[in-house]
Amino acid sequence: MRVAIIGTGYVGLTTGVCLGFLGHSVSCLDTDESKVKALRAGRIPIFEPNLEELLEEATPNLNFTGNYAEAIPGAEVVFIAVGTPPTPSGAPNLEYLSQAARCVGQHMNSEFTVVVNKSTVPIGSGNWVESLLRDAGEHRTDGSTPDFAVASNPEFLREGTALHDSLYPDRIVIGADEPRALEVLYTLYRPILDQTFTAPTYLPRPETAMAVPLLSTDLASAELIKYAANAFLALKISFINEIGLLAERVGANIAEVGRGIGLDSRIGPRFLSAGIGWGGSCFGKDTAALIATAGEYGLHLPIVEAARKVNTRQRDRVVEKLLQELKILKGRTIGLLGLAFKPNTDDLREAPAIEIAQKLIDRGVRVKAHDPIAQDRFDREHGAMGVHLCNSACEVAEGCDALVLVTEWNDYRDLEWELVAKKMRNPFVLDGRHALDREKLTRAGLRYMTIS
Ligand SMILES: NC(=O)c1ccc[n+]([C@@H]2O[C@H](COP(=O)([O-])OP(=O)(O)OC[C@H]3O[C@@H](n4cnc5c(N)ncnc54)[C@H](O)[C@@H]3O)[C@@H](O)[C@H]2O)c1
């Protein structure tokens, strides 16, 4: 099928490459000229494991452009995957979505086109996009009338495992009020739904992915599913962090408590690891947007609000723990291991490291940091903060009064801890992710503490 993807960020590029790999003819469009130029030259502007290999395989079916007139006419499916960043009120900024919808509306031809909201958009956006497309269609110079339907197809991929999540998703959700739209998207996704494609060697099919459930529903329900899913995952993390606070007081081991809870099949083990809390471009933004939407209907969502408050408190607990250990922070040197909001991505949006670094700098701390992948991006986007970036974890440790594990990159699990201990002024490690081996670190002569 002929597909256009608007926005070549983490979601749009992954979707485009996967659909191209499955044999669809895909035009990926972005208004950021530097991204288009890089992609045309085979360079990927983000870090995502295996994306380079899959892009290479999909290349014969991919076209990168900045021109709507090139990408839209003749496309049977147009995915809108532009950013919907938060505004100070909590409601998402829909400027990019409206710009994209208007441009798509101006360039659709008279063949039936399904325009799909893949961006995470507030409830009611399907109807809104439809009206934007219709208005734009009316102002076309060639006088033709576009035939289109709007669908919602929320994205559930996780950065770091985005390709795996796209090829072997837990489910595909499609919201559409027009049956023709559902039919088109069913055809598009059929190789994934039936798992009929040959799996790439570097992304083997998991045994459980024999057939992928399709949930077809109305527009509003699909839109709410995305927000509700993210809110639920966020509150699961905040729940274990809240229990962690109590565990610490009563002398219980929160890692064991999390395991004990998670073995209950009704609860499940994932997202039950205590620590410095969530970050990233989705949970904060989407919980805020959900609360803002509820507010428009005169409703409060106290559970979601509490999840956000607990998450904020976890960041403060890092400073509290450091104060507990070091007594005075002013004039200290503290090292952060990891900057990305989670391992296997270079994404720094709402990364806990940024917030923690700023809190420490505000207290007169000299902050050093390392990240195996996100360091260059950090330098470009947050260089002005004054964090001293180092080439290795050992270099960070040099002269430090404390090290904080912020992102649980695998590289940090097997550091030469004896060497790290020797380099530190005060051999103390605060493990913000319950990821390090307490015994190993203690044997190496480090004092070890977790956030729980
Ligand atoms: N990143 C994730 O893990 C994830 C997961 C699920 C859902 N989502 C949602 O998907 C959407 C996209 O997220 P992302 O992380 O890929 O964002 P991103 O910022 O990485 O990418 C957005 C891209 O859209 C481009 N763009 C903006 N306006 C445009 C326009 N008018 N026309 C063409 N291109 C335009 C930007 O240049 C950018 O390259 C958001 O709504 C997000 O909430 C993200």
The ligand as an SDF file (V2000), in Angstrom:
LIG
                    3D

 44 48  0  0  0  0  0  0  0  0999 V2000
    8.4560    8.7300   21.7740 N   0  0  0  0  0  0  0  0  0  0  0  0
    7.7010    7.7490   22.2490 C   0  0  0  0  0  0  0  0  0  0  0  0
    8.1670    6.8360   22.9280 O   0  0  0  0  0  0  0  0  0  0  0  0
    6.2220    7.7510   21.9740 C   0  0  0  0  0  0  0  0  0  0  0  0
    5.4810    6.5760   22.2090 C   0  0  0  0  0  0  0  0  0  0  0  0
    4.1270    6.5820   21.9400 C   0  0  0  0  0  0  0  0  0  0  0  0
    3.5190    7.7360   21.4670 C   0  0  0  0  0  0  0  0  0  0  0  0
    4.2430    8.8680   21.2680 N   0  0  0  0  0  0  0  0  0  0  0  0
    3.5760   10.0590   20.7220 C   0  0  0  0  0  0  0  0  0  0  0  0
    3.8900   10.1640   19.3490 O   0  0  0  0  0  0  0  0  0  0  0  0
    3.9890   11.5340   18.9640 C   0  0  0  0  0  0  0  0  0  0  0  0
    5.3600   11.7840   18.3470 C   0  0  0  0  0  0  0  0  0  0  0  0
    6.3380   11.5490   19.3360 O   0  0  0  0  0  0  0  0  0  0  0  0
    7.8870   11.4740   18.9870 P   0  0  0  0  0  0  0  0  0  0  0  0
    8.5770   11.0690   20.2300 O   0  0  0  0  0  0  0  0  0  0  0  0
    8.0790   10.6690   17.7470 O   0  0  0  0  0  0  0  0  0  0  0  0
    8.1820   13.0220   18.6630 O   0  0  0  0  0  0  0  0  0  0  0  0
    9.4670   13.6690   18.0120 P   0  0  0  0  0  0  0  0  0  0  0  0
    9.5700   15.0180   18.5590 O   0  0  0  0  0  0  0  0  0  0  0  0
   10.6300   12.7260   18.1230 O   0  0  0  0  0  0  0  0  0  0  0  0
    9.1020   13.7560   16.4510 O   0  0  0  0  0  0  0  0  0  0  0  0
    8.1550   14.6160   15.9280 C   0  0  0  0  0  0  0  0  0  0  0  0
    8.5990   15.0000   14.5230 C   0  0  0  0  0  0  0  0  0  0  0  0
    7.5470   15.7230   13.8860 O   0  0  0  0  0  0  0  0  0  0  0  0
    8.1380   16.7300   13.0690 C   0  0  0  0  0  0  0  0  0  0  0  0
    7.1070   17.7380   12.7650 N   0  0  0  0  0  0  0  0  0  0  0  0
    6.5900   18.6810   13.5720 C   0  0  0  0  0  0  0  0  0  0  0  0
    5.6420   19.3820   12.9190 N   0  0  0  0  0  0  0  0  0  0  0  0
    5.5680   18.8690   11.6720 C   0  0  0  0  0  0  0  0  0  0  0  0
    4.7600   19.1400   10.5430 C   0  0  0  0  0  0  0  0  0  0  0  0
    3.8270   20.0890   10.5670 N   0  0  0  0  0  0  0  0  0  0  0  0
    4.9280   18.4150    9.4210 N   0  0  0  0  0  0  0  0  0  0  0  0
    5.8680   17.4430    9.3830 C   0  0  0  0  0  0  0  0  0  0  0  0
    6.6580   17.1100   10.4340 N   0  0  0  0  0  0  0  0  0  0  0  0
    6.5050   17.8210   11.5630 C   0  0  0  0  0  0  0  0  0  0  0  0
    9.2970   17.2360   13.9010 C   0  0  0  0  0  0  0  0  0  0  0  0
   10.2530   17.9150   13.1230 O   0  0  0  0  0  0  0  0  0  0  0  0
    9.8270   15.9210   14.4980 C   0  0  0  0  0  0  0  0  0  0  0  0
   10.8280   15.3420   13.6810 O   0  0  0  0  0  0  0  0  0  0  0  0
    3.7100   12.3410   20.2280 C   0  0  0  0  0  0  0  0  0  0  0  0
    2.3540   12.6850   20.2540 O   0  0  0  0  0  0  0  0  0  0  0  0
    4.0310   11.3570   21.3400 C   0  0  0  0  0  0  0  0  0  0  0  0
    3.3120   11.6410   22.5070 O   0  0  0  0  0  0  0  0  0  0  0  0
    5.5940    8.8950   21.4890 C   0  0  0  0  0  0  0  0  0  0  0  0
  1  2  1  0
  2  3  2  0
  2  4  1  0
  4  5  1  0
  4 44  2  0
  5  6  2  0
  6  7  1  0
  7  8  2  0
  8  9  1  0
  8 44  1  0
  9 10  1  0
  9 42  1  0
 10 11  1  0
 11 12  1  0
 11 40  1  0
 12 13  1  0
 13 14  1  0
 14 15  2  0
 14 16  1  0
 14 17  1  0
 17 18  1  0
 18 19  2  0
 18 20  1  0
 18 21  1  0
 21 22  1  0
 22 23  1  0
 23 24  1  0
 23 38  1  0
 24 25  1  0
 25 26  1  0
 25 36  1  0
 26 27  1  0
 26 35  1  0
 27 28  2  0
 28 29  1  0
 29 30  1  0
 29 35  2  0
 30 31  1  0
 30 32  2  0
 32 33  1  0
 33 34  2  0
 34 35  1  0
 36 37  1  0
 36 38  1  0
 38 39  1  0
 40 41  1  0
 40 42  1  0
 42 43  1  0
M  CHG  2   8   1  16  -1
M  END
$$$$
